[in-house]
Amino acid sequence: MISHPSFEVEPWCLRESSLHLDVLEQSESVFALSNGHVGWRGNLDEGEPHGLPGSYLNGVHEVHPLPYAEAGYGFPESGQTVINVTNGKIIRLFVDDEPFDVRYGRLRSHERVLDLRGGFLRRTCEWTSPAGTTVRVRSTRLISLTQRSVAAVAYEVEPLDAKVRIVVQSELVANEQLPETTGDPRVSAVLESPLLPEEHYAHGMRMRLLHCTRHSGLRVGVAADHIVQGPSSTQCASESSAHIGRLTVTSELEPGETLRLEKFVAYGWSGVRSRPAVRDQAEAALAGARSTGWQGLLDEQRGYLDEFWARADVEIDGDEEIQQAVRFALFHVLQAGARAEQRAIPSKGLTGSGYDGHSFWDTEGFVLPLLTHNAPHAVADALRWRQSTLPAARDRARQLGLKGAAFPWRTIDGSECSGYWPAGTAAFHVNADIAYAVTRYVAVTDDEEFERETGVELLVETARLWHSLGHHDTHGRFHIDGVTGPDEYSAIANDNLYTNLLAQLNLRAAANAVERHEKQGAALGVDEEETAAWRDAAEAITLPYNSTLHVHEQSAGFTRHQMWDFARTRADQYPLMLHFPYFDLYRKQVVKQADLVFAMFLRGDAFDEEQKARNFEYYEPLTVRDSSLSACVQGVIAAEVGHLKLAYDYLSEAALMDLYDLENNTRDGLHIASLAGTWLTLVAGFGGMRHRDGTLCFTPRLPDRLRRLAFTVHVRGQLLRVEITGSSATYSLLEGGPLEIQHCGQSVTVSDKGPQTRPLSPVTTRPAPQQPPGRRPRRRE
């Protein structure tokens, strides 16, 4: 946990007013910039010191063999790991031959600001060299949200007390030396110098490097151009070699004079295009950036974000730190998906190499709900990427003896990368999560073209998997056995409730989609007999319930398991998976992360109010939250069943996951799903927003700490603003025609004639549930 106040609390930026090298790795993640296609970690301009250098292109990875003590049929053979591509952000500074290094001389001041409105990272510092010369350095860095292959830096140096000779080196650097981040020597060997040189060029202010990966066969091109402003005596020279391109700028400055360098960097990559094609791709993007210019890029960035914040901002009165945190969260979720454009959205976005850069089910479960209402184009692209990986998913299903498609638990390019099948292959619920994302997107956007061209195929192939994976018993009930739900401490279970409820929805949605789009269904070979079988399975799905305890079971027989001995589990033994064998975890009542509780959120129609309350109170003392995905879900349901203080504590945990480094691994990259969960807790928890039969429904309630909560959501081309106070909720239509919604079970028509205000319903007071000893969320007093 960050032990000092690293960041000041401000509504529209994240400000670090002094440099703390002990949390440099964490700040590199927090200050990362991305657009979903290109990502730069927030390393210092001069490149050193650093925690983890990071320049990423979405989808660029290396492959390596997966380790197995004993091989088995159907085990994935290769893993995939995101690689650090050519670094274009390095700008080194020499002051009278002294290298600017914050570890030497005297750092008189140092400030970094992540501007959430402008979409850039600004740095200002004053440094006195060991020889006694003081300079002021200013830099501004951005990754363009409008020109997806482009990044840029503006860098200024100004002497403060004497004439000084300045040398600035702007570089492109491939195969940077990285700290070892894995204990597997085979993976380390793959990541050491993964880029093979193909081309290098430097002339005038321009430079370019082309490389290809050793094993995955991907080609990467990076080009840079510069504008230099300084005294007339300023000189520039460029050079290149296999792994470096460098522009060296030399100048003598008097106090008050400034040397300014504007650097434009453009990336291109492909697994199929030729060397000239990738070279031209990077050069074309660079030409566009150079034409736009530095100020033009800043203006485009601000314009893009002005539109985003107008439709996505969440306003909070009563807690300034959470207000800052939710905007930080929204900004980073946007960065993760805005320009991914038919690539995966990794669990860390492009902020670090954690989880090897893989995408998991949390994209569909946590990230896409936010983007569906605030950046729907990114959702359509993310699901089209899933569609593009269907060949691999069909092959995987056939390998497993199943029909349809078996989407991977973790992946970069669509192939399964999990070498531990009980938590990987068996977690078939990823299929239903994808299907749920499809149905939610179509319901919110009415995008019929997307449903016809993408949605139908995804729904059909996922439904086919469920029908072949499950079976009817002699009583006609449909079971899905031997699967792992969201709770990874309960593997290879029968009739996991989350999986069954989401599969039920998947089967029904596929049948309905085929009825609406008969031509597409016929092209996929679907007939009436198959859709009837899907509907039969959905109607007969098994939902485990313990009639003695009057609670639903997370999976069949779960409540019969022995309780985990929480009293004898020390605080330093969490997370449990690092201190106890999975074998022991699998056969005890202990829950890593919200599972059945998540099902009550996504499939609230399958439970009544009393069932939700009893289920929550039963599973709360079992859930240890050894996953960052849990707090936000528990917060949503805690708010729904009336535990508002607890819900607010969970909101705080989700919102501050990275700003406080609560999981002690922010250095590896941000927890994008937890950041998205901040929005879920506010909008679905305290806003009470649900989708029921195509209608937006709200049951708002606020914890005592909050005086006001306001947010906007897009639905079917309309923009609805919701503003909640302690006693009422006001609904205003900002765009579009009249909209029918529900407020606390009552129909409300919102139109351009004016806002509609309704009183809040009283909240049922219940005894506060217990959490496992030592695992209660920190009080948000």
N, C-alpha and C positions, 0 to 999 in steps of 0.2 A: 504494500500500500504506500502511496506517495506520502511521505512523512512531513512535508512542508507545504504551505499554500502556493502551489506552482502557478495557479491561474487566477487572475482577478475576475470577479463576477461583474459582467457587463451584458447588456441584453443582446447585442448584435456582433460580438466578436469574442475571441478567446485570446487573452493577453498574458504573455509570460514576461514579467518585468525584470527578471534577472535569470542568468543561465545557471542551471544546476546539472553538473555533469553526472551526478549519481542517478538521475532519471532521464538521461539523454535518450536512451532507447525508447522509453515510453513517449517522450515528446516527439520523437521522429514519427511515431504512428499517429499521434494526435494532430500534428501539423502536416500530415500527408495531403497531397493534392492529387486529384484524379478526375477522370470523366467517364470511367467505365471501360475505356479503351486503352488509355495511357495512364500510368500512375507513377508518381515520384514520392518517396518517403520524405519527411521533413528534415533531411540531413542539412547540416550547416553548408553554406555555399562553398567553402574551401575544401569540403570533403572529409576533413579530419579536425578533431576527433569524431568518431562515429560509433554508434552502437551496431546498427545493421544497415549497410548501404542498400538502397532499394530503388530500382527503376524497372517497371513492369509493363509488359504488353499483355492484355487479356488474351489468354489462350496459348501464349508462348511458354513451352515447358520442355523438360527432358524426361525420358523414360529410363527406368532402372528395374532390375529384377526384384520381385517381392520375396522376402525371406520366409521359408517354411521349414520347420523341423522335420515334418513329414508331409510330402506332397499328397494331394487328393484330387480326384476328378472334379472339375468345375471350379477349382481355385483359380482366381485371376493370376496371370503370369507376370504382368508388368505393372509397376507403379508409375505415377506421373508426378513431377515436382515442378512448380513454377521456378523460373530462373531469373536471375538479375541480368537484365539486358543492358545494352550500352547506356552508360550514364551521361546525360547531356546537361546536367545541372551544375557541374563543377566549375567554379571560377576561383582560381588561386590568386592571392595577393602577396606581393613582396614590397616591403617598405625599406628603402635603402638596403636591399639585399636580405632583410630580415623577413622570413615567412610569417604572414599573419596566422597565428595559432593561438586560440584562446587559452591554452594551457601555459603559455609563456608570456613574458612581459606583464602588463597590467591591463585587465579588462575593466575599464572605468565605468561602462554602462552597457547593457545588452537587453534589447527588447524584441520580442517577436509577437506579431499579431496576426491571427487568422481571421480575416474579414469575411463574415458570413453573408453580407450583402454584396460585396464586390467580388467575392470568389477568388481571393488571392492571399498569399502569405507575404507579409512585410517584415523586414528585419532592419533594425537600426542599432548601431553599436559604436562606441568610442574605445579605442585601444591604443595603449602606449607601448611601443616596442621595447625590447631589452636595452636598446641604445638610447631610449628616451624620446623618440619621435611619436607624436600623437596624431592619429587620423580618425576621421569619422567615416563609417561605411554604411551605406544604405542599399538595400536590395529589395526587390519585389518580384515574386515568382507566381506564375499561374499555369494551369493546364486548361486549355480552352474547352469550354462547353459547346461552342458553336463550330469550331474547326477541330474535329475529333482527333486528328493526328498531331496536333500542334501543342507545344509547350514554349514558354518564353520567360526570360529573366531580364530585368533592368538592374544594373549594378553601378553604384557611384562611390567614388573615393574622394575625400577632401582632407587635406592637411589642416591642422588647427593651430600649430605654433611655429612652424618653420618650413622653409623650402625643402622639398623632399623628392627623391627619385622614386617613381612608382612603376612597378611591373605587374600587369594583370595577365594571367594565363587562363583563357577560356578553352575548355577541353571536352572532347568526347572520349570516354574511356570504356573499353570492353574488358570483360574478365577481371573485374576488381577482386581483390582478395577479400573473402568473406569469413566471418567467425564461424566455427563449426556449430551447426544447429541440430545435428542428428547424431545418434550413436551408432548408426549403421554405416560401416566404412564403405559399402558399395554405393550408397546414396551420396556420401561425401565425395567419392571419386567422380561420380557423374556431375556433381555441382562444381567441381574444381575446373575452372577454365572450360565451360560448356560450349563456348562460341569459337568456331573455326573461321579464320579470316578468309575473305574472298576478294575484297577490294578496299583500297583506301585512296583518298584524294584530298588535296588541300590546295587552294589557290586564292590569293587575295583574302577576302573575309570569309570565304566559304570552305567547308570541309565536309567529308562524308566517309562513313565506314559501312561496309557490308560484311555480314557474317552468316554462317549457318550453324545449326546445332549438330552435335556429333551423332546423336542417335534418333531423335524424333524427326529429323529432316525438315526443319523449319528454317526459313531464310529471313533475316532481320536487316533492314536498312535504316540508317540514321543520318540525317543531314543537318547542318547548322549554318546560319549566316549571321552577320553582325553589323551593327551600326555603332561607330565609335565617335564620341564628341569630346574634344579636349583642346589644349593649347596647340598652336600651329606646329610645335616641335614634336608632337606625338607621332610615334612610328608603330607600324603593325607588320607582323610577319607570320606566315602560317606554315605548318608542316604536318605530315602524317606518317604513320607506320601501321603495321598490321593491326594493332589494338588501341591506337590513340590518334586522335586528331587534335591539333593545338593551334590556337591563335594567340600570339604573344603581343601585348600592347605595352609600349614603353613611353613614359612621359615624365617631365619635371613640372611639379606643381608648386605654386606659391600659396600661402594661406588664403583662403577664399576662392581659389580656383578648384574646379571639379573635373575629374575624368569620369565620363559616363559611357557605359557599354550596354547596348541592347542586344540580347542574344535570342535568336529564333531557332527552335529545334523542331524537326519533323521526323516522324517514325513511319515505317512501312514494314509489313511482314506478311508472309504467306507460306503455306505448305505445298503449293503447287506452282506458283508463278516463277518465272525465270529470273536470273540475276538482273538483266536489264529492266524487267518489268518492276521488280521491287525497288531498284534504284530510281526509276522514274516516278514511282508512287511517292517515295520520300521527297524527291525534288519538287514534284508538283504541289505537295502539301506545303513545302517550305516557300515556294513561290507565292502561294495564297497568303501565307502568314506575313511574308515580307511586304506584299502589296497592301495588306490591311494595316500594318504598322503597329507599334507598341500601343499607342493610345487607342487605336481602333480595336485591338484585342481587348483592352480594358473596357471600352464602351460596350462591345458585344457581350462581354461577360456580365456586366452590370445589367444590361437589358434582359438577358436570359434569366438571371436570378430575380430581377424585379417581377417578371411574369410568374416565376415559380413561387415566390413568397406571397404574391397576391392570391394564389389559389391554395397554398399549402401551410401558411403560417399558423402556429398554435400560440395563443396568447394566454398567459397565466398571471393572475394577481394574487399575491400572498407568499410567493417563494421565488425570489430573484434568481437563486442558483439553479432551480429546476427550470425556470424560464430560459436561462442561458443553455442549459443542458439539452432541452428539447430542440432548440434551434440548431445546436451543434449536431444533434442526432439526425435531424432532417437533412442538413447540409451533407453529411457524410453518406447517408443512404442515397441521396440524389447522386453524389459523386460515384457511388458504386454501380449505379445502373443507368445513368442518363444516356451514355453513348456506348453501352456494351454492344448493342446492335447485333443480335443473334449470336452472342457469346454468353457463356455462363456468368452469373454474378457470384463470385467466390465468397466464402463465409467471412473472409477478412477484407473483402473488396480488393483494392489494389494498394492497401496500406502496409502490407507486410507479408511474409512468407509462411505464416502460421497455417497449420493443417495442409502444408505443401501447396497452398493456393487452390485447394479443392472447393468445389461447389457441393452442397448437401441439400437435404430436404428443407432446411430452414429458409432457403430462398423463397420457395413457394409458400411455406408456412408462416413466415414472419415479414419478409421484405416486400413481397408482391402485394399483400393487402394495402400497405401504405401507398405504394406506387400506383395501385389501381385507382385510387381516388385523387392522386396528386400529380402523377406523371404516367398516364395509361400507355403512352407509346412505348415506354420502357418495358412494361409488362408484356405487351404483344411481342416485342422482340425477344424477351427472355423465354417465352413459351414457343416461339418459332425456333429458337435454338434447341429446345427439347425435341421439337419435331424433327429437326435436322439430325438428331442422334438416334432416331428410331431404328435405322438399320442395325446399329450396335445393340440396342435394347431388344430387338427381335432375336438377334443371334444369341444373346444371353438367355432369353426365355427358352429357346430351343435347347440350349446346352443344359438347362435345368429341367428339361422335360415338360415345359409349360407352353401354353399358347399365348398369343399376343406379344407384349413387350415387357421386359423386366428392366426398369430404369435403374441406374447404378446408385448405390448409397453415397459414394464419393467419387468425384471425377473432375477432369479438366476438359477432355475432348469427347466424353460420352461413354468411355469404356470404364468398367468397374475397376476401382483402384484399392478397394479394401481387402486386405489379406486376412482379416479376421471375420469369417463368415457369420458367426452368431449375431454380431452387431452390424454386419454389412449386408450380405446377400439376404439374410432372413428379415431384414427391415423392409419388407415389401411395401410398407405404407407410403413410401416415396411415390409410388404409382398413384395412390389416391390423393396425395397432396398436390400432385401435378394436375390431376383431374379437377380437384376442388378449385385450384387457381384458374383453370379454364372457365369453369361455370361462374365463378365470381366475376371474372373480367367481363364475360359476355353479359351478365346480368347488370353490371354497373355501366357498361358502355353501349350496349345494343349494337356491338360491332358484328353485324351479320356476315360480312365478308371474312373476317377472322374466323368465326365459328365454322363457316363453310370450308375454308381452305386449310385451316390448322386445327381448330377445336375438335371437329368430328373425328379426325384420324387419331388424335391423342386420346379422346374418350373411348373410342372403339377398341384400340389396342390395349389400353389399361383395363377396360371391362373384360376383355378376353382373358387377361391374366387372372383376374379374380375368379372367373367362372371355372378355369382349369385348376387353379390352386386350391379352391374350396371343394366341398362335397356335401351332399345331402345324406343325413342319417336315415335310419329305418322309420323314423317318425316324420321325415320330411324337413327337418330343420337343417339349415345350411351353416356349415362350420368352416372356418379358416384356421387350420392348425399349424403349429410349428413356426410361428413368426415372432419377430421382435418389434414391439411398438416403440413409441418415442422414449420410453424409459429403458435405458440401456443397462440397468441393473436387473432386468427381468427379460431374459432371452429365451427363444424357442418355446414360446407359450402358445397355448391353444385359445382361440377366440379372444384375442386382445380386443377390448371394447373399442378403443380408438380406431384400430385397423378395420374392424367390422363395420362401424358406423360410417366411416369415410368410404369404404368399399361399397356399402349399400347406396350411398349417394352417387358414387361413380357409376354403378350399374344402371341406376335409374336415369342419370343424366345422359349416358350413352344411348340408351333406348330412345329417349325423347329427342336427342339430337339427330339420330338416324331418321326418325319420323319427320322431322322438319326438313331434312336434307336427304331425300331418298336417293338422289343421283350419287351423292358422295358415299352413302352407305353401300349402295350396290357396287360401286367401284372397289370398295374394300371387301366385297364378298359377304356382306351382312344380309341375312334374310329374316323373315318374320319368326321363324323357329328360333333363331339365335337371340333376337331381342326378347322373345317370350321367355326364354331360359334365363336371361339376365334379370328380367322382372321377377320371375319366380324365386331366384336366388336372393334378390333384394328383400322380398317380402318374408322370406323364411330365415333371414340372417339371425344368428344366435347372439343375444345380448346377456352375458352372465350377470346374475343377480343373487345376492345372498339374502334370502327371505328372513333369516334369523336376525342378522344385523341390520336389515333394511337399508342396505347399500348395494350399489352396483360393484361388480368385481372388475379390477383392471384387466384381468384375464381369468379364464375358467380355473377355479380352485385357488386363486391368489390369496383370498382371505383365510384359507386353511394353513398357509405357510407359517412357519415359526416367525415370531417378531424378531427383528434385528435388536441386538443388545445395545441400545443407544446409551444406556447409563454407563457402560464400560468402554465406550468409544471416546477417546480423547479428542480435544479440539485440533491437535496437530495431526490427526489421522484422517482428516478430510483434505481433498476428496478421497472417498473410500477406495476407489479403483486403484489408487497408488499405494495402498497399504493392506489390502485384503484381496484374496483370490476371487476372480469372477465366479468360480464355482460356488463359493459361500454366499456371494451376493445374490446369485440367481435363485436360490432356494429359500430366501428370507423375505419378509415383508419390509422392504426398504426401497424407496423410489428415488432415482437419481434426479429426475426432472418431471415436470407436470406431464401426465399421460392421460389418465381418465379425466383429469381436470381440464386438459386441453380439449378433449372430446366434448365436454359440456359447453365449451365456448363455441367450437365450430358447429356442433350439432345440438344446440340448445333445444331444438324442437323435440328431441328424443327424451327429455327429462322434464318433470314438473318442478315447481319451485322448491318444494320440500325435499325432493330427491337431490337437487343441486346442493341445498344446504347441508344435508346429511352426508352426502358424498364428500363435499369439501372438508367438513369437520373430521371425517374419518381419515382421509389421505393427507391432510395437512401435517399431522404428527409423524408421518412416514417419509415425507419428502425432504431430502437433505440439500437440494439445490446445488449439486455438484456440476451443474451445467448453467451457463449464462443464459440459456433459453428459458429458464423456468420462472424467474421472478415476475416477468411481465404477464405471463399467463395466470399465475396465481393471483396477481394483482387484479386482473380483469374479473375473475370469478369472485374474489374477495369483495370487490365493489358490488357485484351483482347480488350476492347473498347478504350484504349489509355490513360487512366488516371494513368500514371505510378507513379507519386509522391503519389497519394492517395493509389495505390496498395502497395507501399512500407510502408506507414503508417500502413496499415492493416496487412502486414507481420509482422511488429514490434509488433503489439498488440497480434497476435497469438503466435509469438515466445516467447514473454516475459510474457505471461499470468501468469505463475507460478513463474518465477524468480523475477518478480516485484509484484506478488500477486495482479493483476489488478482487480480481482473479489472479493477480500477480503475473499476468502474461500479456499485458497490453504491448509490451516490447515486440511481440510477434505480429502485431497488427490489431486493428480495432475489431470489436465484436459487433458486426453489422446487424445481425439479427436482434441483439439486445437493444441496439440503438433504435431499430424499427419498432421494437417492443415498447419503447417509451411512448411512441405515438399510439400504439394499440391500447396501452393502459389508460391513457388520457381519453381517447376517443371512444373506444369500446368499453372501457371500465367506467370512468366517471361520466362520460357522455352517454354510455349505455347503448351505443349504436349497434344494431344487428340488421341482417337482411332476412326478410321473411316473405317468401312467395313474391319476390320482385319489388317489395316495398321496404323503404328505409324506416326502421323503427328505433325510437329513442326512449330510454328510461334513465334520465339524468339524475345524478346525485353527487354532491361534492363533500369531501372531507372538511373538517373544521378549518384546516390550515389554508384552504383556498377560498378566496372571495369571489373569483370569477374565472371561468374557463371559456375560451372562444376558439372555434376552428371552422374551417370550410371543407366541404367535400364535393367532388364532382360526381354526378350520377346522371347517366343518359343525356349528356350534353347540357345539363343544368348545374348551376353552382349554388349550393345551399350553405348559408352561414348559420352556425349554431352558437348561441351565447347563453351560458348558464351562470346563474348567481345562486346564492344560498336558498332562494325561495322560488325561483321561476326559470324557465327556459324560453328564449326568444329565437324564432326561426325566420330568416330573411332570405328571399330569393334574389341573388345577385345577377344571374344570367338564366335565360331560358323561360319557357312557359310555365303554367301552373304545375305544381308538384304535390302529389298526395303522399303524406308521410303519416306515421303514427307517433303519438306522444303518450307514453304511459298507457298504452292500449287503446287510445282514442284517436280517431282519424282527424287529421288536420290538413287543410289545403293551403299551401303557401304560394303566393303569386306576387306579381310586381305591384299589387295594390297596397302593399305594406306588410310589415312584420307581423307575425303571430306569436303572442306570448301566452304561455300556459304555466300553471303552478306545478311545482314538483310534488310527486307522491311521497308520503311518509315512508321512511326506511324502517323495516322491522329490526328491532334490536335483538341480537343473539349473543350468548356467551362467547367470548373470544376463544378461538381454537388455539391449541398448543402446537408448537413446532418441536422437532427433535432437539434435545438439549444442546445448547451452544449454536444452533442453526437458525435462531430467530433473526429476521432482518433487523438491521440497525434502526433504532427509533429515529424518525424524522421529526424532531421536536421543533 
